[in-house]
Amino acid sequence: MRYRKQLLHRAACAGATLGLALSLAFAGKPAAAASAPSKSITSPCRIEGMPNELQCGSIQRPLNPAEPAGTQISIHFLVVPAMARNKQPDPVLMLAGGPGQSAIAVAPMMMSRLARLNNRRDIVFIDQRGTGKSAPLQCADERELPFEQALDASAQLKRLETCRQDLAKLPHGDLRFYSTTIAMQDFEAVRVALGAAQWNLIGASYGTRAGLEYLRLFPVQVRRTVLDGVAPPDMVLPASFSTDGQAALDASLRACEKEPACAQQFPQLRQQWAGLLHSMPRQLSVKHPLTGQDERFTLSRDMLLRSVRLPLYAPALTSALPAAIHAAGEGRFESLMGLSGALASSKSSRLAMGMHFSVVCAEDVPRLDKAGDPPGADFGRGDAQLYTQVCKDWPRAQIAAEFFSMPPAPSPVLLLSGGADPATPPRHGERAAKALAGANPKLVQHIVVPEAGHGVMGVGCMRELLFRFIDAKTDALALPQDAACASKIPRPGAFLPVQASKVQQP
């Protein structure tokens, strides 16, 4: 228990961010800037985790853009009003990750990182269609499932098939209309309703893909763009999971070998990991970290790999992997199982899996055969096979070829990558930065924080850097930003369990 409390404390301090076209319904001409949201579409509200009164609203949108008079859905949004009276006219729009994360649900966590921007700018959170309160496509909550069910791919396939059938019965359950492109049309409608001539985009993880699509469709409406953990539209998610996850796992093992204290305490770590993989499947008896129930089940090789993937997202949790792998090698799996659920236990981390698969099945899986990402030596093609099976019967949107392109940026773009990120490492940010730069590289900057994980805007000095970028009066002053502070952020040292000292007997 002491081990788990110390570990979760380190994860919280790290501030890790959890964690991816049809023709346009309208072009969305810029509207005149307004000093405050229209009273007709917003009303005072309270959000759990936020101390002040906020403004909530919703607009009606057609489920199918080609049928404006057809089934309507409500797109819900939250506005955190600027603290100052003489605020700037261009709000900040936060695009959530996933795909499937509710932007409003993560607002309390994100506001701690955007507080200075909020002094003179409204911050807007929109629940993308299929998430939160916007025509939600939620499957059953899996956070407290027994390990055997939560980690077993075949059991997950059965749950997802049941979920797909249940979602199809909803009034808004036509899963063909939840693509990123259609969702960005919704976001543009919110901008028009709020009366903002332009706004600034901040996208995290899948939110970077959404941000790139909004920028492609509505370039004039964007003043500045921040992309944190870049997942460009040409990225094939199930394939890249394996490649990038393997690179992050290998890096964590090398880090232990280079750290004297870690290497001394776990001298055979790489061999222990290989031995664990080779020993699967095996019978386990462990206590579930969330329910506290004793569980006995068979751990397979794929289940073991799933248990190490999530800790790789946050360096504070990655630092505990050597101790957890070592303990598992000696037959004690509680630490490894606890790590696998540490990030997934919060409400804000829960994904609307119906929306998640609606996006990935339409935008990624059809390109799996052409993906150039080599599978990881350990992770193999397990994720690709799982998504292929789920998407076989999943209704999907028709995606325009232009969706996968990244035209040159019309305004300053700041890209952020964590060097230790297992999902969106720098290689994807580099590719996006090159495309966005076009003939004007002065409009684009890609900053890599070498020892950061998935999401870096909340790490160390990055909050101040982000503020300076958006607050700069002119494009010429916005970039480049001095990012020397980012390179100095260290990788957390390996978590070394306290060893009881031997008491000498008289």
Secondary structure, 3 states (H helix, E strand, C coil): CHHHHHHHHHHHHHCCCCCCCCCCCCCCCCCCCCCCCCCCCEEEECCCCCCCCEEEEEEEEECCCCCCCCCEEEEEEEEECCCCCCCCCCCEEEECCCCCCCHHHHHHHHHHHHCCHHHCCCEEEECCCCECCECCCCCCCCCCCCHHHHHCHHHHHHHHHHHHHHHHCCCCCCHHHCCHHHHHHHHHHHHHHHCCCCEEEEEECHHHHHHHHHHHHCHHHEEEEEEECCCCCCCCHHHHHHHHHHHHHHHHHHHHHHCHHHHHHCCCHHHHHHHHHHHCCEEEEEECCCCCCEEEEEECHHHHHHHHHHHHHCHHHHCCHHHHHHHHHCCCCHHHHHHHHHCCCCHHHCCCHHHHHHHHHHHCHHHHHHCCCCCECCCECHHHHHHHHHHCCCCCCCCCHHHHCCCCCCCCEEEEEECCCCCCCHHHHHHHHHHHHCCCHHHEEEEEECCCCCCCCCCCCHHHHHHHHHHCCCHHHHCCCCCHHHHCCCCCCCCCCCCCCCCCCC
